[in-house]
Amino acid sequence: MTAMQTSVAVKDLELAYGSVTVLNGLNLDIAEGEFIVLLGPSGCGKSTLLNCIAGLLDITDGQIWIKGKNVTWEEPKDRGIGMVFQSYALYPQMTVRGNLSFGLKNAGLPRPEIEKRIARAAEILQIEPLLERKPAALSGGQRQRVAIGRALVRDVDVFLFDEPLSNLDAKLRSELRVEIKRLHQQLRNTMIYVTHDQIEALTLADRIAVMRGGYIQQLADPKTIYNRPANLFVAGFIGSPAMTMLKGRIDAAGAFAMDGLSVPLAGYNGAVPPAGTEAILGVRPEHVAIAPASDGPGDGPGDGPGDGLPATIDIDEPMGSDSLLWMTIAGQPISARIEADHPFRQGQPVRLGFDIPRCSLFDRKSEQRL
Amino acid sequence: MADLSLPATAAARVEPRGARPRPALSRRNVILYGTLIVVALYYLLPLYVMVVTSLKGMPEIRLGNIFSPPMEITFQPWVKAWAEACTGLNCDGLSRGFWNSVRITVPSVVISIAIASVNGYALANWRFRGSEVFFAILIFGAFIPYQVMLYPIVILLREIGLYGTLTGLVIVHSIFGMPILTLLFRNYFASVPEELFKAARVDGAGFWGIYLKIMLPMALPIFVVAIILQVTGIWNDFLFGVVYTRPDTYPMTVQLNNIVNSTQGVKEYNVNMAATIITGLVPLVIYFISGKLFVRGIAAGAVKG
């Protein structure tokens, strides 16, 4: 990351509406050509941050740098950005061609240059047959393509996406998701992408910034975010079905103890805290192995401990490709993802094994990863 | 399970199937259409009497059968109302007032709508410090009775030398149209998605660029509403017309009043009726040609807050 040049830098950004502070002392450095996703629940300030970078909101304090230039006081058009909105925001009275050329005409570009850029964008996005149509005559996916094209023709360094796929149905969404990724690989522009959809974030991003309450909770690549969440919020927000959170404490042997059960933490990817710490063990459903209770000790499932932890199956949720089993372990609910044609029945006692190196341990007070 | 037909006993009866039958002469229809027809007749009857009377000669009117159609159709009352009726010193009928009204209405409508639409656009999209206070004051202006402001405006116009001129009246109409028109346009532009405005800003359009190229082309329905409100309102205005103009610049409504209420000689009912219809013709025509757009515009802009 250090070898690459910084494309967008947000420095000590603060934004307040009267007495309500939305963003407070936010710092973010985005490298040249990086695809960064701002992810968080609604009201976390991710769209606000994007609008600040675009210059559509006047910030209270701090600086915005784009391409090594301080653009804090610049108008949106002078920042070298293109923006794609959730509702497409196409000008309804103009044709697709008019929509694409509007910004270029405002910039006073010569006509042949405008034509050239429109032709290029239309070719990349495959919207050539639509150029003379009005937005009302386009489908949702086509409209979003045109909206992306409007950012494309501006020939800018930074693309800003504000939940661009949220208005589309599930099938189109996954199609356009791939297309955006392809576009990024083709253009190598810096892209900042706001979404509340974790699948979009995990599939598209080079790095994800998980936000809550105006603060960045964790900024890392998708693998790290998924496997080593920095705190309880990130752990709970990322992953579907959600991570199981087991409450317990660290016992004298350095194991995780809950209601008489003891989970050895050997191999845990981090420092096991001192005995007596109130802790939470986060286990993703795919990191739980199940075996029938009748199995003798020694031939326990997968990489779990030999004897296994006793649990009871409550509910089976078949999801087609696999199955989600809801169980009770030491009085707490836990879910496990296993292959669809499994032999387990409701009420059956089973034994569980955890993939400890891929589990997460959190301090119950600070909610931070241990 | 392959046999889906009903048992023979049930098939003998007529089972309900398809659209429910709706007899044309049901009680519901009789009451509904009956009421509508009666109310329509109630409102149309005066118009009928006016048209019929305006086409009769005075001897026939004196017979007193106001509902009977004319035995001898004459257009003389219409000609007289338009070109010959006397009001005060002038005896050139309503034509003078008609042209005065046109010269008052057209500039007033254009000026007030031009300013109010920019006002509404600025208030909806370019929130500036104190914009809410400004808007509140403007709306408050809509609730002050005109009578309170009549005399102060007389003094104001006198001081700037415009009292009694058409220009003065145009200014007064433009200002008084401002609160309601600004509210109308602000609400309409507020209903335009904010992202459209943001996209235009990213595309480098400024205050006027966004207004002229993005907002104006989208605002046709609300412009139609504004034009209808202003044309009918200003054309029908009597109070401002009688206060701020002189006899030779009287608008049509004031002239109509002077014709109908003249106390000399015989009352020429046919001429009065013709004059009244002529005066009311302009708003009537406006409503007829723009009814559909009017409803659409009202539904799109004015109701939403």
Interface residues (C-beta under 8 A of the other chain):
Chain A: N51 A54 L56 E75 P76 K77 I81 G82 M83 F85 Q86 S87 A89 L90 Y91 P92 Q93 F102 G103 N106 A107 R150 R154 D162
Chain B: P193 E195 L196 K198 A199 A200 R201 V202 D203 G204 A205 G209 K213 I214 P217 M218
